Amino acid sequence: MKSFVVAVAVAAILAFGANVVLNDFFQKPVEVAFANSGVRL
């Protein structure tokens, strides 16, 4: 039971860390992501 609780805690921490990294570094608004040289796809 203790190992299950530890596994859930580690999974939650990793999910939070991945969420922060993806939101801060990779996620862009659609206007920025698909706009190049005045043309929007």
mmCIF file of the N, C-alpha and C atoms, coordinates in Angstrom:
data_MODEL
# 
_entry.id   MODEL 
# 
loop_
_atom_site.group_PDB 
_atom_site.id 
_atom_site.type_symbol 
_atom_site.label_atom_id 
_atom_site.label_alt_id 
_atom_site.label_comp_id 
_atom_site.label_asym_id 
_atom_site.label_entity_id 
_atom_site.label_seq_id 
_atom_site.pdbx_PDB_ins_code 
_atom_site.Cartn_x 
_atom_site.Cartn_y 
_atom_site.Cartn_z 
_atom_site.occupancy 
_atom_site.B_iso_or_equiv 
_atom_site.pdbx_formal_charge 
_atom_site.auth_seq_id 
_atom_site.auth_comp_id 
_atom_site.auth_asym_id 
_atom_site.auth_atom_id 
_atom_site.pdbx_PDB_model_num 
ATOM 1   N N  . MET A 1 1  ? 0.834  -1.205 0.000   1.00 0.00 ? 1  MET A N  1 
ATOM 2   C CA . MET A 1 1  ? 0.000  0.000  0.000   1.00 0.00 ? 1  MET A CA 1 
ATOM 3   C C  . MET A 1 1  ? 0.871  1.257  0.000   1.00 0.00 ? 1  MET A C  1 
ATOM 4   N N  . LYS A 1 2  ? 1.951  1.206  0.776   1.00 0.00 ? 2  LYS A N  1 
ATOM 5   C CA . LYS A 1 2  ? 2.819  2.376  0.840   1.00 0.00 ? 2  LYS A CA 1 
ATOM 6   C C  . LYS A 1 2  ? 3.460  2.658  -0.518  1.00 0.00 ? 2  LYS A C  1 
ATOM 7   N N  . SER A 1 3  ? 3.866  1.607  -1.225  1.00 0.00 ? 3  SER A N  1 
ATOM 8   C CA . SER A 1 3  ? 4.485  1.818  -2.535  1.00 0.00 ? 3  SER A CA 1 
ATOM 9   C C  . SER A 1 3  ? 3.486  2.396  -3.528  1.00 0.00 ? 3  SER A C  1 
ATOM 10  N N  . PHE A 1 4  ? 2.209  2.030  -3.396  1.00 0.00 ? 4  PHE A N  1 
ATOM 11  C CA . PHE A 1 4  ? 1.181  2.591  -4.276  1.00 0.00 ? 4  PHE A CA 1 
ATOM 12  C C  . PHE A 1 4  ? 1.029  4.090  -4.042  1.00 0.00 ? 4  PHE A C  1 
ATOM 13  N N  . VAL A 1 5  ? 1.025  4.497  -2.793  1.00 0.00 ? 5  VAL A N  1 
ATOM 14  C CA . VAL A 1 5  ? 0.898  5.919  -2.471  1.00 0.00 ? 5  VAL A CA 1 
ATOM 15  C C  . VAL A 1 5  ? 2.105  6.687  -3.003  1.00 0.00 ? 5  VAL A C  1 
ATOM 16  N N  . VAL A 1 6  ? 3.294  6.113  -2.853  1.00 0.00 ? 6  VAL A N  1 
ATOM 17  C CA . VAL A 1 6  ? 4.498  6.763  -3.366  1.00 0.00 ? 6  VAL A CA 1 
ATOM 18  C C  . VAL A 1 6  ? 4.428  6.875  -4.886  1.00 0.00 ? 6  VAL A C  1 
ATOM 19  N N  . ALA A 1 7  ? 3.957  5.817  -5.554  1.00 0.00 ? 7  ALA A N  1 
ATOM 20  C CA . ALA A 1 7  ? 3.854  5.845  -7.015  1.00 0.00 ? 7  ALA A CA 1 
ATOM 21  C C  . ALA A 1 7  ? 2.867  6.909  -7.474  1.00 0.00 ? 7  ALA A C  1 
ATOM 22  N N  . VAL A 1 8  ? 1.751  7.046  -6.793  1.00 0.00 ? 8  VAL A N  1 
ATOM 23  C CA . VAL A 1 8  ? 0.769  8.073  -7.150  1.00 0.00 ? 8  VAL A CA 1 
ATOM 24  C C  . VAL A 1 8  ? 1.359  9.466  -6.945  1.00 0.00 ? 8  VAL A C  1 
ATOM 25  N N  . ALA A 1 9  ? 2.083  9.652  -5.854  1.00 0.00 ? 9  ALA A N  1 
ATOM 26  C CA . ALA A 1 9  ? 2.687  10.955 -5.589  1.00 0.00 ? 9  ALA A CA 1 
ATOM 27  C C  . ALA A 1 9  ? 3.728  11.300 -6.652  1.00 0.00 ? 9  ALA A C  1 
ATOM 28  N N  . VAL A 1 10 ? 4.565  10.335 -7.024  1.00 0.00 ? 10 VAL A N  1 
ATOM 29  C CA . VAL A 1 10 ? 5.585  10.580 -8.043  1.00 0.00 ? 10 VAL A CA 1 
ATOM 30  C C  . VAL A 1 10 ? 4.932  10.885 -9.384  1.00 0.00 ? 10 VAL A C  1 
ATOM 31  N N  . ALA A 1 11 ? 3.871  10.149 -9.732  1.00 0.00 ? 11 ALA A N  1 
ATOM 32  C CA . ALA A 1 11 ? 3.180  10.394 -10.999 1.00 0.00 ? 11 ALA A CA 1 
ATOM 33  C C  . ALA A 1 11 ? 2.575  11.795 -11.018 1.00 0.00 ? 11 ALA A C  1 
ATOM 34  N N  . ALA A 1 12 ? 2.008  12.228 -9.904  1.00 0.00 ? 12 ALA A N  1 
ATOM 35  C CA . ALA A 1 12 ? 1.413  13.560 -9.846  1.00 0.00 ? 12 ALA A CA 1 
ATOM 36  C C  . ALA A 1 12 ? 2.484  14.639 -9.997  1.00 0.00 ? 12 ALA A C  1 
ATOM 37  N N  . ILE A 1 13 ? 3.628  14.439 -9.353  1.00 0.00 ? 13 ILE A N  1 
ATOM 38  C CA . ILE A 1 13 ? 4.708  15.427 -9.447  1.00 0.00 ? 13 ILE A CA 1 
ATOM 39  C C  . ILE A 1 13 ? 5.250  15.495 -10.871 1.00 0.00 ? 13 ILE A C  1 
ATOM 40  N N  . LEU A 1 14 ? 5.435  14.330 -11.505 1.00 0.00 ? 14 LEU A N  1 
ATOM 41  C CA . LEU A 1 14 ? 5.927  14.315 -12.883 1.00 0.00 ? 14 LEU A CA 1 
ATOM 42  C C  . LEU A 1 14 ? 4.927  14.956 -13.835 1.00 0.00 ? 14 LEU A C  1 
ATOM 43  N N  . ALA A 1 15 ? 3.640  14.710 -13.627 1.00 0.00 ? 15 ALA A N  1 
ATOM 44  C CA . ALA A 1 15 ? 2.621  15.303 -14.492 1.00 0.00 ? 15 ALA A CA 1 
ATOM 45  C C  . ALA A 1 15 ? 2.610  16.821 -14.338 1.00 0.00 ? 15 ALA A C  1 
ATOM 46  N N  . PHE A 1 16 ? 2.743  17.293 -13.109 1.00 0.00 ? 16 PHE A N  1 
ATOM 47  C CA . PHE A 1 16 ? 2.781  18.738 -12.880 1.00 0.00 ? 16 PHE A CA 1 
ATOM 48  C C  . PHE A 1 16 ? 4.017  19.360 -13.525 1.00 0.00 ? 16 PHE A C  1 
ATOM 49  N N  . GLY A 1 17 ? 5.154  18.692 -13.384 1.00 0.00 ? 17 GLY A N  1 
ATOM 50  C CA . GLY A 1 17 ? 6.383  19.196 -13.988 1.00 0.00 ? 17 GLY A CA 1 
ATOM 51  C C  . GLY A 1 17 ? 6.290  19.250 -15.501 1.00 0.00 ? 17 GLY A C  1 
ATOM 52  N N  . ALA A 1 18 ? 5.735  18.203 -16.109 1.00 0.00 ? 18 ALA A N  1 
ATOM 53  C CA . ALA A 1 18 ? 5.581  18.186 -17.562 1.00 0.00 ? 18 ALA A CA 1 
ATOM 54  C C  . ALA A 1 18 ? 4.625  19.284 -18.012 1.00 0.00 ? 18 ALA A C  1 
ATOM 55  N N  . ASN A 1 19 ? 3.573  19.509 -17.248 1.00 0.00 ? 19 ASN A N  1 
ATOM 56  C CA . ASN A 1 19 ? 2.609  20.551 -17.582 1.00 0.00 ? 19 ASN A CA 1 
ATOM 57  C C  . ASN A 1 19 ? 3.269  21.931 -17.555 1.00 0.00 ? 19 ASN A C  1 
ATOM 58  N N  . VAL A 1 20 ? 4.071  22.187 -16.547 1.00 0.00 ? 20 VAL A N  1 
ATOM 59  C CA . VAL A 1 20 ? 4.748  23.482 -16.438 1.00 0.00 ? 20 VAL A CA 1 
ATOM 60  C C  . VAL A 1 20 ? 5.728  23.668 -17.592 1.00 0.00 ? 20 VAL A C  1 
ATOM 61  N N  . VAL A 1 21 ? 6.506  22.624 -17.894 1.00 0.00 ? 21 VAL A N  1 
ATOM 62  C CA . VAL A 1 21 ? 7.499  22.732 -18.968 1.00 0.00 ? 21 VAL A CA 1 
ATOM 63  C C  . VAL A 1 21 ? 6.814  22.956 -20.309 1.00 0.00 ? 21 VAL A C  1 
ATOM 64  N N  . LEU A 1 22 ? 5.769  22.191 -20.591 1.00 0.00 ? 22 LEU A N  1 
ATOM 65  C CA . LEU A 1 22 ? 5.103  22.319 -21.884 1.00 0.00 ? 22 LEU A CA 1 
ATOM 66  C C  . LEU A 1 22 ? 4.418  23.669 -22.020 1.00 0.00 ? 22 LEU A C  1 
ATOM 67  N N  . ASN A 1 23 ? 3.784  24.147 -20.958 1.00 0.00 ? 23 ASN A N  1 
ATOM 68  C CA . ASN A 1 23 ? 3.089  25.426 -21.043 1.00 0.00 ? 23 ASN A CA 1 
ATOM 69  C C  . ASN A 1 23 ? 4.066  26.586 -21.167 1.00 0.00 ? 23 ASN A C  1 
ATOM 70  N N  . ASP A 1 24 ? 5.205  26.510 -20.498 1.00 0.00 ? 24 ASP A N  1 
ATOM 71  C CA . ASP A 1 24 ? 6.131  27.632 -20.498 1.00 0.00 ? 24 ASP A CA 1 
ATOM 72  C C  . ASP A 1 24 ? 6.994  27.684 -21.750 1.00 0.00 ? 24 ASP A C  1 
ATOM 73  N N  . PHE A 1 25 ? 7.366  26.525 -22.300 1.00 0.00 ? 25 PHE A N  1 
ATOM 74  C CA . PHE A 1 25 ? 8.387  26.526 -23.340 1.00 0.00 ? 25 PHE A CA 1 
ATOM 75  C C  . PHE A 1 25 ? 7.870  26.164 -24.724 1.00 0.00 ? 25 PHE A C  1 
ATOM 76  N N  . PHE A 1 26 ? 6.806  25.382 -24.836 1.00 0.00 ? 26 PHE A N  1 
ATOM 77  C CA . PHE A 1 26 ? 6.420  24.859 -26.140 1.00 0.00 ? 26 PHE A CA 1 
ATOM 78  C C  . PHE A 1 26 ? 5.070  25.350 -26.637 1.00 0.00 ? 26 PHE A C  1 
ATOM 79  N N  . GLN A 1 27 ? 4.189  25.728 -25.737 1.00 0.00 ? 27 GLN A N  1 
ATOM 80  C CA . GLN A 1 27 ? 2.842  26.077 -26.174 1.00 0.00 ? 27 GLN A CA 1 
ATOM 81  C C  . GLN A 1 27 ? 2.810  27.521 -26.661 1.00 0.00 ? 27 GLN A C  1 
ATOM 82  N N  . LYS A 1 28 ? 2.280  27.731 -27.862 1.00 0.00 ? 28 LYS A N  1 
ATOM 83  C CA . LYS A 1 28 ? 2.162  29.074 -28.425 1.00 0.00 ? 28 LYS A CA 1 
ATOM 84  C C  . LYS A 1 28 ? 0.730  29.280 -28.896 1.00 0.00 ? 28 LYS A C  1 
ATOM 85  N N  . PRO A 1 29 ? 0.285  30.524 -28.981 1.00 0.00 ? 29 PRO A N  1 
ATOM 86  C CA . PRO A 1 29 ? -1.027 30.785 -29.575 1.00 0.00 ? 29 PRO A CA 1 
ATOM 87  C C  . PRO A 1 29 ? -1.052 30.359 -31.031 1.00 0.00 ? 29 PRO A C  1 
ATOM 88  N N  . VAL A 1 30 ? -2.222 30.038 -31.515 1.00 0.00 ? 30 VAL A N  1 
ATOM 89  C CA . VAL A 1 30 ? -2.325 29.534 -32.889 1.00 0.00 ? 30 VAL A CA 1 
ATOM 90  C C  . VAL A 1 30 ? -1.895 30.597 -33.893 1.00 0.00 ? 30 VAL A C  1 
ATOM 91  N N  . GLU A 1 31 ? -2.081 31.873 -33.575 1.00 0.00 ? 31 GLU A N  1 
ATOM 92  C CA . GLU A 1 31 ? -1.670 32.926 -34.496 1.00 0.00 ? 31 GLU A CA 1 
ATOM 93  C C  . GLU A 1 31 ? -0.149 32.955 -34.643 1.00 0.00 ? 31 GLU A C  1 
ATOM 94  N N  . VAL A 1 32 ? 0.555  32.687 -33.567 1.00 0.00 ? 32 VAL A N  1 
ATOM 95  C CA . VAL A 1 32 ? 2.018  32.698 -33.623 1.00 0.00 ? 32 VAL A CA 1 
ATOM 96  C C  . VAL A 1 32 ? 2.537  31.423 -34.271 1.00 0.00 ? 32 VAL A C  1 
ATOM 97  N N  . ALA A 1 33 ? 1.908  30.300 -33.953 1.00 0.00 ? 33 ALA A N  1 
ATOM 98  C CA . ALA A 1 33 ? 2.418  29.017 -34.425 1.00 0.00 ? 33 ALA A CA 1 
ATOM 99  C C  . ALA A 1 33 ? 2.277  28.872 -35.935 1.00 0.00 ? 33 ALA A C  1 
ATOM 100 N N  . PHE A 1 34 ? 1.207  29.400 -36.521 1.00 0.00 ? 34 PHE A N  1 
ATOM 101 C CA . PHE A 1 34 ? 0.929  29.171 -37.936 1.00 0.00 ? 34 PHE A CA 1 
ATOM 102 C C  . PHE A 1 34 ? 1.059  30.430 -38.786 1.00 0.00 ? 34 PHE A C  1 
ATOM 103 N N  . ALA A 1 35 ? 1.734  31.449 -38.281 1.00 0.00 ? 35 ALA A N  1 
ATOM 104 C CA . ALA A 1 35 ? 1.912  32.674 -39.059 1.00 0.00 ? 35 ALA A CA 1 
ATOM 105 C C  . ALA A 1 35 ? 3.368  32.784 -39.494 1.00 0.00 ? 35 ALA A C  1 
ATOM 106 N N  . ASN A 1 36 ? 3.587  32.966 -40.797 1.00 0.00 ? 36 ASN A N  1 
ATOM 107 C CA . ASN A 1 36 ? 4.951  33.183 -41.284 1.00 0.00 ? 36 ASN A CA 1 
ATOM 108 C C  . ASN A 1 36 ? 4.906  34.119 -42.483 1.00 0.00 ? 36 ASN A C  1 
ATOM 109 N N  . SER A 1 37 ? 5.709  35.139 -42.435 1.00 0.00 ? 37 SER A N  1 
ATOM 110 C CA . SER A 1 37 ? 5.836  36.150 -43.493 1.00 0.00 ? 37 SER A CA 1 
ATOM 111 C C  . SER A 1 37 ? 4.479  36.680 -43.950 1.00 0.00 ? 37 SER A C  1 
ATOM 112 N N  . GLY A 1 38 ? 3.606  36.980 -43.011 1.00 0.00 ? 38 GLY A N  1 
ATOM 113 C CA . GLY A 1 38 ? 2.324  37.584 -43.340 1.00 0.00 ? 38 GLY A CA 1 
ATOM 114 C C  . GLY A 1 38 ? 1.266  36.623 -43.831 1.00 0.00 ? 38 GLY A C  1 
ATOM 115 N N  . VAL A 1 39 ? 1.562  35.347 -43.896 1.00 0.00 ? 39 VAL A N  1 
ATOM 116 C CA . VAL A 1 39 ? 0.587  34.365 -44.381 1.00 0.00 ? 39 VAL A CA 1 
ATOM 117 C C  . VAL A 1 39 ? 0.191  33.469 -43.226 1.00 0.00 ? 39 VAL A C  1 
ATOM 118 N N  . ARG A 1 40 ? -1.109 33.361 -42.993 1.00 0.00 ? 40 ARG A N  1 
ATOM 119 C CA . ARG A 1 40 ? -1.601 32.476 -41.940 1.00 0.00 ? 40 ARG A CA 1 
ATOM 120 C C  . ARG A 1 40 ? -2.212 31.245 -42.574 1.00 0.00 ? 40 ARG A C  1 
ATOM 121 N N  . LEU A 1 41 ? -1.803 30.108 -42.087 1.00 0.00 ? 41 LEU A N  1 
ATOM 122 C CA . LEU A 1 41 ? -2.312 28.848 -42.642 1.00 0.00 ? 41 LEU A CA 1 
ATOM 123 C C  . LEU A 1 41 ? -3.589 28.440 -41.943 1.00 0.00 ? 41 LEU A C  1 
# 
